[in-house]
Amino acid sequence: MWTSVASVQALPEYRLRICFCNGSEAIINMERRIRAIRFHKLADPNLFRTAMAQGDAVVWSQNNESIRATVGELLDSMMM
């Protein structure tokens, strides 16, 4: 079971800083992932910057567009 996300910060070059409730932190490079169908809409920098924490996930939302990714899914990005 993943720990809850305390906060998320969208960084330049499609990176995310995720701070967890247990005090851990991760920087995730989403640059390659935004080329995949699942995350391709995040290539829009305005949408990418809307990242916010929601329980065990990160959610991007803008103009009735919403993308949700779990912590596990995002940490898998670090392995790619």
C-alpha positions in Angstrom: 0.0 0.0 0.0 1.4 3.4 -1.0 1.6 6.3 1.3 -0.6 9.3 0.6 0.7 12.2 -1.3 1.1 15.4 0.8 1.9 17.8 -2.0 2.9 17.9 -5.7 4.9 20.6 -7.5 5.1 20.7 -11.3 8.7 21.5 -12.3 10.2 22.6 -15.6 10.8 19.9 -18.3 7.8 17.8 -17.3 9.1 16.8 -13.9 7.1 16.4 -10.7 8.2 16.8 -7.1 6.1 14.6 -5.0 6.2 14.9 -1.2 4.6 12.1 0.7 2.9 12.2 4.1 5.8 10.1 5.6 8.3 12.8 4.7 9.8 11.1 1.7 10.2 12.9 -1.6 10.5 11.9 -5.2 11.3 13.8 -8.4 9.7 12.1 -11.4 10.6 12.8 -15.0 7.4 12.5 -17.0 9.1 13.7 -20.3 9.0 10.2 -21.9 5.6 9.3 -20.4 3.8 12.2 -22.1 4.5 10.6 -25.4 2.3 7.7 -24.5 -1.4 7.6 -25.2 -2.2 7.5 -21.5 -0.5 10.8 -20.7 -0.2 12.6 -24.0 -2.5 15.5 -23.0 0.0 16.4 -20.3 2.3 17.7 -23.1 0.2 20.9 -22.8 2.3 22.8 -20.2 -0.8 24.6 -18.9 -2.4 21.3 -18.1 0.8 19.8 -16.6 1.2 22.8 -14.2 -2.2 22.0 -12.7 -0.9 18.9 -10.9 -2.3 18.4 -7.4 -2.3 15.8 -4.7 -5.3 13.7 -4.1 -4.9 10.8 -1.7 -2.6 8.2 -3.2 -2.6 9.9 -6.6 -1.8 13.0 -8.6 -4.5 14.7 -10.6 -4.3 17.2 -13.4 -7.4 19.1 -14.3 -8.3 21.9 -16.6 -11.3 22.9 -18.8 -13.3 19.7 -18.0 -10.1 17.6 -18.7 -8.9 15.4 -15.9 -6.1 12.9 -15.7 -5.4 10.8 -12.6 -2.3 8.8 -11.9 -1.6 6.7 -8.8 1.7 6.9 -6.9 2.6 3.4 -8.1 2.0 4.4 -11.7 4.2 7.5 -11.3 7.0 5.7 -9.5 7.1 3.2 -12.3 8.0 6.1 -14.5 11.3 6.4 -12.6 12.2 2.9 -13.7 11.8 3.7 -17.4 
